[in-house]
Amino acid sequence: MDLSSPKEYDGVGRGVFDRLIDTVRGSCAHGQMIDVREVLRGVIRPGRPLVMLCPHADDGAITAACLMHEYAVRLGFPVIEVLVFSGERNVAAPWLNERKKASVRESEFGLECSVLGAEPVCWELDAYRSPGYLPTNSDIDKIVKWFADRTPGAIIVPPATDAHQAHRMTRALAAVGLVGARLTDTLVLTGWTPWGPLPKPNAFFTYDGEAERTKEWAIHCHASQVLLTDYTEFCSHMGRAYAALVREWAEGHTLTGRGDRSSDRFVGVELFQVESYDPSNAFAARDPIQLALGMLRTPAEPAAVKAPAGVPAVAVAT
C-alpha cells in the first residue's frame, strides 16, 4: 500500500490515519529498564527515608517487601511504612467491634514492619469513613506536616490506573504532601499492585530465595487478610514471571545488582515505575503525581495550588 497516496477508505482519509500514528511518535523507546537501586543511590540516607505509602495494612508487603527489607535490614537505611487508611473492613470476625477489628489490622501492620525492619506509622485519617475516601482539612494538615517533618528521600505509591479507590486516593494524598511540603527533590516510585498494572514500568528490584521467604513471612503477618485471599502464592508467581520478562525488557542489563551474587540466585523481581514530569503525557492531567511534579518544577508566587480532584487546595509557600 502506498502510504503517500491520498486514497480514502470508506470516507476515511489519510489525515485520520496520521492522527492515529502520531500518538506513538515521541513515546519512550523499548527496553529502558534499570535496577531501581541505581536511582535510589544517594537519595535514601539518614534523615531522608524510603517511605512506602500503604492504602491498607498489607499493601506494603505485597508491593515492595523485598526492596524495603533490603534497605532497612541489609543496608541499614531508614525505611518507613505509612498505613494511610487503618480501619475495620475485611476483618471477618463478627464477635469483635469496629475498634477491635481496626486494632487487629494495625497489629498485623506493626508485625509486618518488624519483619521488614521498617518504622510503622498510622495516619488515622478521617477520610477512611468519608465517601470516596475524601480527606478533611484536618487530614490535609496532618499529611502536609508529616511530609515536611519527615522529608522522605523517596516514596512508593500505587499506580494512577489502580482499580481500588483507596489506592488512587493514596496517590493523590502523596501528591498533596509533596506539594504542601515543597519537596522538590523527593523521588517518586510507583509500585505494582494486584489491582492496577504499571503503565510504563522502567525499574526493577531483583530478589533471591531468602528475600522471597521474607516477603512470604511479611504477607502472612496479615492473618485476617490471608484468610480471605492468600497473596503469597500470587506474589511468588508474579515475581518469578517478571524475573523472566525483565531479562528481555532490560535488553542486556545485568540483573544481579550485587557483585558477589550470580544471577541464577535471583528468583523474582519487584517492578516499579520511576516517575518524572512529562507534560506531553495525555494522561498527565488526570494523574495527581504528574500534576504535583509539574507544580514543584515550576516556580510560582505563594498561592493556593490546585489539588487533585476531590482534594482541598493547599497553600504553598515558596
VOGU-3710 file (C-alpha; in Angstrom, 3 decimals, decimal comma):
1> mdlsspkeyd> 0,000/0,000/0,000  1,338/3,429/-0,952  1,022/5,496/2,249  1,788/8,692/0,349  -1,405/8,236/-1,633  -4,365/10,434/-0,642  -6,665/7,467/-1,260  -9,723/7,256/1,007  -11,147/4,134/2,603  -14,925/4,299/3,058
11> gvgrgvfdrl> -14,625/8,027/3,574  -11,639/7,809/5,964  -8,805/9,961/4,661  -5,063/9,844/5,214  -5,306/12,636/7,799  -7,212/10,325/10,151  -4,529/7,673/9,817  -1,834/10,285/10,549  -3,582/11,257/13,777  -3,660/7,641/14,913
21> idtvrgscah> 0,005/7,027/14,048  1,109/10,319/15,664  0,023/9,007/19,058  3,100/6,741/19,016  5,632/9,335/17,901  7,807/10,635/20,701  6,947/7,780/23,043  9,793/6,240/25,005  11,929/3,543/23,431  11,543/-0,106/24,318
31> gqmidvrevl> 13,862/-1,560/26,924  14,511/1,421/29,192  14,668/-0,721/32,333  17,158/-0,080/35,130  17,889/-1,534/38,541  15,913/0,650/40,955  18,952/0,762/43,257  20,655/2,960/40,669  18,107/5,763/41,104  17,893/5,284/44,875
41> rgvirpgrpl> 21,648/5,632/45,328  22,254/8,834/47,291  18,526/9,546/47,541  17,978/7,380/50,629  20,204/8,429/53,524  19,928/9,374/57,212  17,177/11,967/57,504  15,766/11,118/54,053  13,926/7,802/54,467  12,387/5,465/51,944
51> vmlcphaddg> 8,631/5,749/52,560  6,043/3,192/51,481  2,505/4,626/51,485  0,181/1,681/52,183  -3,517/2,268/51,463  -4,198/-0,857/53,535  -2,150/-2,766/56,077  -0,907/-5,499/53,720  -0,160/-3,394/50,639  3,470/-2,756/51,561
61> aitaaclmhe> 4,274/-6,453/51,838  2,585/-7,224/48,542  4,172/-4,333/46,638  7,715/-3,847/47,912  8,578/-6,139/50,841  11,891/-7,245/49,312  13,016/-3,713/48,470  12,131/-2,389/51,932  13,861/-5,301/53,682  16,979/-4,767/51,566
71> yavrlgfpvi> 17,276/-1,113/52,545  16,183/-1,409/56,175  17,967/-4,612/57,236  20,740/-5,374/54,765  21,811/-1,767/54,105  20,688/-0,104/57,347  18,857/2,861/55,804  15,728/4,449/57,293  12,530/2,900/55,931  9,015/3,928/56,951
81> evlvfsgern> 5,732/2,224/56,181  2,709/4,510/56,476  -0,718/2,937/56,984  -2,865/5,539/55,232  -6,324/4,066/55,896  -6,467/1,996/59,064  -9,866/0,533/59,832  -12,029/-2,490/60,418  -13,129/-3,516/56,936  -12,452/-7,056/55,673
91> vaapwlnerk> -11,833/-8,449/59,155  -14,115/-11,488/59,217  -14,554/-11,589/62,989  -18,190/-10,712/63,840  -17,503/-11,171/67,564  -15,245/-8,083/67,530  -16,450/-4,492/67,473  -15,133/-1,965/64,943  -12,378/-0,624/67,186  -11,033/-4,099/67,952
101> kasvresefg> -11,162/-5,058/64,269  -9,154/-1,946/63,439  -6,686/-2,878/66,193  -6,245/-6,301/64,594  -5,203/-4,747/61,282  -2,922/-2,220/62,972  -1,263/-5,005/64,980  -0,738/-7,024/61,814  0,746/-3,940/60,161  3,138/-3,445/63,077
111> lecsvlgaep> 4,185/-7,095/62,928  4,943/-6,809/59,213  7,069/-3,712/59,828  9,026/-5,646/62,472  9,729/-8,408/59,954  10,871/-5,952/57,280  12,760/-3,633/59,642  10,584/-0,612/58,826  9,216/2,052/61,142  5,402/1,772/61,351
121> vcweldayrs> 3,282/4,944/61,119  -0,533/5,105/61,218  -2,081/8,316/59,927  -5,595/7,588/61,308  -7,281/9,746/58,655  -10,923/10,803/58,872  -11,103/10,011/55,157  -11,446/6,294/55,909  -15,123/6,829/56,712  -15,758/9,502/54,096
131> pgylptnsdi> -17,489/8,673/50,764  -14,772/8,183/48,169  -12,113/8,463/50,904  -12,237/12,256/50,590  -9,930/13,857/53,189  -10,944/16,527/55,673  -8,987/19,756/56,145  -7,513/18,184/59,280  -6,323/15,234/57,201  -4,637/17,571/54,718
141> dkivkwfadr> -2,900/19,494/57,509  -1,693/16,242/59,068  -0,313/14,901/55,773  1,488/18,105/54,773  3,049/18,439/58,240  4,162/14,811/58,190  5,862/15,213/54,807  7,540/18,416/55,964  8,762/16,818/59,208  9,994/13,511/57,760
151> tpgaiivppa> 11,211/14,777/54,332  11,223/11,434/52,523  14,023/10,853/50,062  11,768/8,563/48,049  8,160/7,450/48,261  6,386/4,419/46,828  2,762/4,949/45,768  0,068/2,903/43,972  -0,499/3,330/40,213  -2,799/6,041/38,854
161> tdahqahrmt> -4,601/3,255/36,981  -5,335/1,267/40,143  -8,904/-0,007/40,281  -9,178/0,479/44,053  -10,466/3,912/45,115  -8,425/3,924/48,318  -5,271/3,275/46,296  -5,961/6,119/43,877  -6,696/8,464/46,787  -3,422/7,434/48,428
171> ralaavglvg> -1,616/8,568/45,274  -3,474/11,882/45,405  -2,648/12,375/49,093  1,018/11,701/48,342  0,855/14,461/45,732  -0,712/16,805/48,300  2,088/16,041/50,768  4,813/16,669/48,197  3,329/19,968/47,030  2,374/21,182/50,509
181> arltdtlvlt> 5,851/20,487/51,904  7,585/21,739/48,728  9,649/18,557/48,409  11,168/19,212/45,014  13,841/16,518/45,287  11,810/13,563/46,551  11,941/10,606/44,171  8,542/9,100/43,365  8,257/5,397/42,610  5,017/3,794/41,522
191> gwtpwgplpk> 4,793/0,233/42,768  2,995/-2,721/41,246  -0,242/-3,851/42,909  -2,651/-6,684/42,014  -5,338/-4,057/41,337  -3,524/-1,969/38,738  -0,633/-2,821/36,393  2,116/-0,269/35,869  1,509/1,738/32,659  5,242/2,088/31,866
201> pnafftydge> 7,463/0,050/34,198  11,047/1,245/33,942  12,814/-0,101/37,043  13,179/-3,466/38,737  14,435/-4,904/42,012  15,748/-8,456/41,890  15,490/-10,683/44,949  16,748/-14,110/45,928  15,091/-17,065/47,627  15,873/-15,766/51,108
211> aertkewaih> 14,222/-12,433/50,354  11,250/-14,226/48,819  10,729/-16,113/52,069  10,860/-12,807/53,943  8,163/-11,434/51,630  6,039/-14,520/52,308  6,501/-14,049/56,046  5,519/-10,365/55,767  2,338/-11,277/53,875  1,470/-13,976/56,411
221> chasqvlltd> 1,630/-11,345/59,174  -1,806/-10,310/57,908  -3,727/-13,340/59,097  -7,095/-11,577/58,850  -6,487/-10,994/55,147  -4,764/-14,265/54,261  -7,974/-15,996/55,362  -9,730/-14,123/52,541  -7,040/-14,050/49,832  -3,586/-15,569/50,219
231> ytefcshmgr> -1,351/-13,310/48,156  1,749/-15,386/48,962  1,474/-17,739/46,000  0,150/-14,938/43,788  3,166/-12,701/44,506  5,591/-15,594/44,117  4,313/-16,470/40,654  4,166/-12,823/39,585  7,664/-12,091/40,867  9,107/-15,080/39,033
241> ayaalvrewa> 7,264/-14,151/35,835  8,666/-10,616/35,991  12,154/-12,025/36,610  11,913/-13,845/33,292  10,392/-10,894/31,424  12,804/-8,268/32,759  15,711/-10,078/31,116  14,135/-9,164/27,791  12,886/-5,715/28,847  16,287/-4,709/30,227
251> eghtltgrgd> 17,949/-5,571/26,904  21,195/-6,911/28,256  21,424/-5,055/31,589  22,705/-7,163/34,456  20,048/-8,303/36,892  22,358/-9,188/39,740  22,871/-5,736/41,231  25,471/-7,259/43,574  28,934/-8,268/42,518  29,153/-11,228/44,902
261> rssdrfvgve> 25,999/-12,998/43,783  25,369/-14,711/40,485  22,213/-14,050/38,512  20,970/-17,608/38,973  20,491/-16,886/42,666  17,705/-14,455/41,886  14,242/-15,919/41,729  11,961/-12,894/41,461  11,520/-9,223/40,634  9,550/-6,387/42,197
271> lfqvesydps> 8,577/-3,950/39,461  8,481/-0,145/39,698  7,933/2,952/37,632  10,258/5,891/38,339  8,101/8,975/37,881  9,268/12,084/36,062  7,226/15,030/34,872  6,034/14,523/31,312  3,759/17,344/30,078  3,281/15,528/26,761
281> nafaardpiq> 1,612/12,616/28,515  -2,054/12,743/27,578  -2,955/11,127/30,909  -0,901/13,618/32,956  -3,825/15,974/33,586  -5,625/13,148/35,410  -2,646/11,898/37,401  -2,130/13,736/40,725  1,557/12,786/40,870  2,185/14,235/37,403
291> lalgmlrtpa> 0,316/17,392/38,417  2,379/17,647/41,597  5,694/17,137/39,801  4,705/19,844/37,334  3,835/22,259/40,152  7,076/21,555/42,020  9,195/22,102/38,928  7,520/25,429/38,061  8,452/28,330/40,395  5,359/30,261/41,416
301> epaavkapag> 4,303/33,026/43,758  2,895/31,865/47,120  -0,653/30,892/46,289  -3,269/28,236/46,638  -2,224/25,339/44,453  -4,992/23,453/42,736  -5,073/19,990/44,246  -6,242/16,768/42,573  -9,980/16,424/42,062  -11,819/15,900/45,314
311> vpavavat> -8,923/17,085/47,485  -8,993/20,546/49,127  -6,460/23,061/47,816  -3,392/23,713/49,928  -1,487/26,954/50,353  2,113/26,602/49,219  4,875/28,944/50,321  7,962/29,208/48,153
//
